[in-house]
Amino acid sequence: MTNATQREWVSKVPQVTLLFWIIKIAATTLGETGGDAVSMSWLGETTPGATGTGYLIGTAIFAVIFALAVWAQIRAQKFHPFLYWFTIIASTTVGTTLADYVTRSLGIGYTGGSSLLLAMVLGSLWLWHRTTGTVSVESVRDPKSETFYWLTIMCSQTLGTALGDWVADTAGLGYTGGMLIFGGLLALIAVLYFWTSISRTLLFWAAFILTRPLGAVLGDFLDKPVAKGGLELSRYSASLALLAFIVACIVLFPQRAASRAH
């Protein structure tokens, strides 16, 4: 692998700054409201006659979008902010509908769903390691490794959705409690980053994964009924507002490509 090829891949991811985490949290929240808008509002999963197929159809729709986004991202020769964040958003929306299908339509609940989805994340990492010999993000310098990279991200986004629902509903902490829990864990990771020598790669992935359940409970807080602890905002309006916020961040605060993989 030549140095030029390595730089080519590295340039396809953004620098990890405060802006990166702000957009990431907004993107995961959009994944929750957007996924719910399609499966629940459009495909009728909140109606009395719902059969669970809405989650499955929504998953199929977003899976195709995610696959096309990953294909474009892999073929890209440099970092494109809109393409990168579109792929992240696509991973969160398919993660939302897939997690809802697993936990609700399959009837295994949030505890069973979280366990199953954790097994998916671990299985993706195992297959990645077995195929390439490593799961280090810095090793992602070819289409095969990058495919595993995005597959693992999608699985972690799905797990994050189920985990957020588990904390808010099964554990009985509600949406506000969930935001405090996951927000506190992210703050702890920030402390560990600045005041310890723990692997930066490990801390990055821990923070990356934890932003998903935070976005899940935040998204549910925005669009769920007041009686259940939410604000009962329109899923469509909330999704459009979040999308506009993300676009504004990308346009007003241009991101540079990372100097190294993270």
C-alpha positions in Angstrom: 0.0 0.0 0.0 1.6 3.3 -1.1 1.6 6.4 1.0 -0.4 8.2 -1.6 -3.2 5.5 -1.3 -3.2 5.8 2.4 -3.6 9.5 2.3 -6.3 9.1 -0.2 -8.4 7.1 2.2 -7.6 9.2 5.3 -8.8 12.3 3.4 -12.3 10.8 3.2 -13.1 11.3 6.9 -13.4 14.6 8.8 -11.3 15.9 11.6 -12.6 15.0 15.1 -13.5 18.4 16.6 -16.3 19.7 18.7 -18.2 20.4 15.5 -17.9 16.7 14.5 -19.6 15.6 17.7 -22.3 18.2 17.5 -23.2 17.1 13.9 -22.9 13.4 15.0 -25.5 13.9 17.8 -27.8 15.8 15.5 -27.4 13.1 12.8 -28.3 10.3 15.3 -31.3 12.3 16.5 -32.4 12.8 12.9 -32.0 9.1 12.4 -34.5 8.5 15.2 -37.1 11.1 14.1 -36.6 10.3 10.4 -36.9 6.6 10.9 -40.0 7.0 13.0 -41.5 9.4 10.5 -41.3 6.7 7.8 -42.2 3.6 9.8 -44.7 5.0 12.3 -46.2 8.1 10.6 -46.1 7.2 6.9 -46.3 3.4 7.1 -48.8 3.4 10.0 -46.9 1.5 12.8 -48.7 3.7 15.4 -52.2 2.8 14.2 -54.3 0.1 15.9 -54.1 -2.1 12.8 -50.3 -2.1 12.6 -48.8 -5.5 11.8 -45.1 -4.7 12.1 -44.5 -4.8 8.4 -44.0 -1.0 8.4 -40.8 -1.5 10.3 -39.7 -4.1 7.8 -40.6 -2.0 4.8 -38.9 1.1 6.3 -35.8 -1.0 7.0 -35.7 -2.2 3.4 -36.0 1.4 2.1 -33.3 2.8 4.3 -31.1 -0.3 3.7 -31.0 0.5 0.0 -30.2 4.1 0.6 -27.5 3.1 3.1 -26.0 0.6 0.6 -25.9 3.2 -2.1 -24.3 5.8 0.2 -21.6 3.4 1.3 -20.9 2.5 -2.3 -20.5 6.2 -3.2 -18.3 6.8 -0.1 -16.0 3.9 -1.0 -15.7 5.1 -4.5 -14.9 8.7 -3.5 -11.3 9.8 -3.9 -11.4 12.4 -1.1 -13.4 13.7 1.8 -16.8 15.1 0.8 -18.6 16.4 3.9 -22.1 16.1 2.5 -21.5 12.5 1.3 -19.8 11.4 4.6 -22.6 12.8 6.8 -25.3 11.5 4.4 -23.9 8.1 4.9 -23.9 8.5 8.7 -27.5 9.7 8.6 -28.4 6.7 6.4 -26.8 4.3 8.9 -28.8 5.9 11.8 -32.2 5.7 9.9 -31.8 2.1 8.9 -30.6 1.4 12.5 -33.7 2.9 13.9 -36.2 0.9 11.8 -34.2 -2.3 12.1 -34.0 -2.0 15.9 -37.7 -1.3 16.1 -38.4 -4.3 13.9 -36.2 -6.6 16.1 -37.5 -5.3 19.4 -41.2 -4.9 18.6 -42.2 -6.9 15.5 -40.2 -10.0 16.6 -41.6 -9.6 20.1 -38.3 -10.1 22.0 -38.4 -6.7 23.7 -35.7 -4.1 24.3 -33.6 -6.4 26.6 -33.6 -9.3 24.1 -33.2 -6.9 21.2 -30.3 -5.1 22.7 -28.6 -8.5 23.4 -29.2 -9.7 19.9 -27.9 -6.4 18.4 -24.9 -6.5 20.6 -24.2 -10.0 19.2 -24.4 -8.4 15.7 -21.8 -5.7 16.6 -19.5 -8.3 18.0 -20.1 -10.6 15.1 -19.3 -7.8 12.6 -16.0 -7.1 14.5 -15.2 -10.8 14.6 -15.8 -11.3 10.9 -13.8 -8.1 10.1 -10.9 -9.3 12.2 -11.0 -12.8 10.7 -11.1 -11.5 7.2 -8.4 -8.8 7.5 -6.5 -9.7 10.6 -7.3 -6.5 12.5 -10.2 -4.2 13.4 -8.0 -1.1 13.8 -9.6 1.9 12.2 -6.2 3.0 11.0 -6.1 -0.3 8.9 -9.1 0.8 6.8 -7.3 1.6 3.6 -9.1 -0.6 1.0 -12.7 -1.2 -0.1 -13.0 -4.5 1.9 -11.9 -2.9 5.2 -14.0 0.2 4.5 -17.1 -2.1 3.9 -16.6 -3.7 7.3 -16.1 -0.2 8.8 -19.5 1.0 7.6 -21.2 -2.4 8.4 -19.9 -2.1 12.0 -21.1 1.5 12.2 -24.6 0.4 11.0 -24.7 -2.4 13.6 -23.6 0.0 16.4 -26.3 2.5 15.3 -28.9 -0.2 15.5 -27.7 -1.3 18.9 -27.7 2.3 20.1 -31.4 2.6 19.2 -32.4 -0.5 21.1 -30.2 0.5 24.1 -31.7 4.0 24.2 -35.2 2.5 24.3 -34.1 0.0 27.0 -32.8 2.7 29.3 -35.9 5.0 28.7 -38.6 2.3 28.9 -37.4 -1.0 30.4 -35.1 0.6 33.0 -37.8 3.2 33.6 -35.5 6.3 33.4 -37.6 8.0 30.8 -36.2 10.2 28.0 -34.8 12.9 30.3 -33.1 10.3 32.4 -31.7 8.6 29.3 -30.3 11.9 28.1 -28.6 12.5 31.5 -27.2 8.9 31.5 -25.7 9.0 28.0 -24.7 12.6 28.2 -22.9 11.9 31.5 -21.1 8.9 29.9 -20.0 11.1 27.0 -18.7 13.7 29.5 -16.8 11.0 31.3 -15.2 10.0 28.0 -14.2 13.6 27.4 -12.5 13.7 30.9 -10.7 10.4 30.1 -9.5 11.9 26.8 -8.0 15.0 28.3 -6.7 13.6 31.6 -5.6 10.0 30.9 -3.5 8.1 28.4 -6.2 5.6 27.5 -6.2 4.7 23.8 -7.6 7.5 21.7 -9.0 5.1 19.2 -10.9 3.2 22.0 -12.3 6.5 23.4 -13.3 7.6 19.9 -15.3 4.5 19.3 -16.8 4.5 22.8 -18.0 8.1 22.2 -19.1 7.3 18.6 -21.3 4.4 19.8 -22.7 6.3 22.8 -23.9 9.3 20.7 -26.4 6.9 19.1 -28.5 6.0 22.2 -28.3 9.7 23.2 -29.7 10.7 19.8 -32.4 7.9 20.2 -33.7 9.2 23.5 -33.4 12.8 22.3 -35.4 12.0 19.2 -38.0 10.2 21.2 -38.2 13.1 23.6 -39.0 15.4 20.7 -41.7 13.4 19.0 -43.3 11.1 21.5 -46.6 12.0 23.3 -46.6 14.3 26.2 -48.2 11.6 28.3 -45.1 9.4 27.8 -42.7 12.2 28.6 -42.1 13.6 25.2 -42.8 17.0 23.5 -45.1 15.5 20.8 -43.6 17.5 18.0 -44.3 16.5 14.4 -41.8 13.9 13.3 -41.6 15.5 9.9 -41.0 19.0 11.3 -38.4 17.8 13.8 -36.6 15.8 11.0 -36.6 18.8 8.7 -35.3 21.1 11.4 -32.5 18.7 12.3 -31.6 18.3 8.7 -31.5 22.1 8.2 -29.3 22.4 11.3 -26.8 19.8 10.0 -26.7 21.4 6.6 -26.1 24.8 8.2 -23.2 23.4 10.3 -21.6 21.9 7.2 -22.0 25.1 5.1 -21.1 27.7 7.8 -18.3 25.8 9.4 -16.4 23.9 6.7 -14.7 20.7 7.9 -11.3 19.6 6.8 -10.2 16.1 6.1 -8.5 14.3 9.0 -4.7 14.1 8.8 -5.0 10.5 10.1 -7.6 7.8 10.4 -9.6 7.9 13.7 
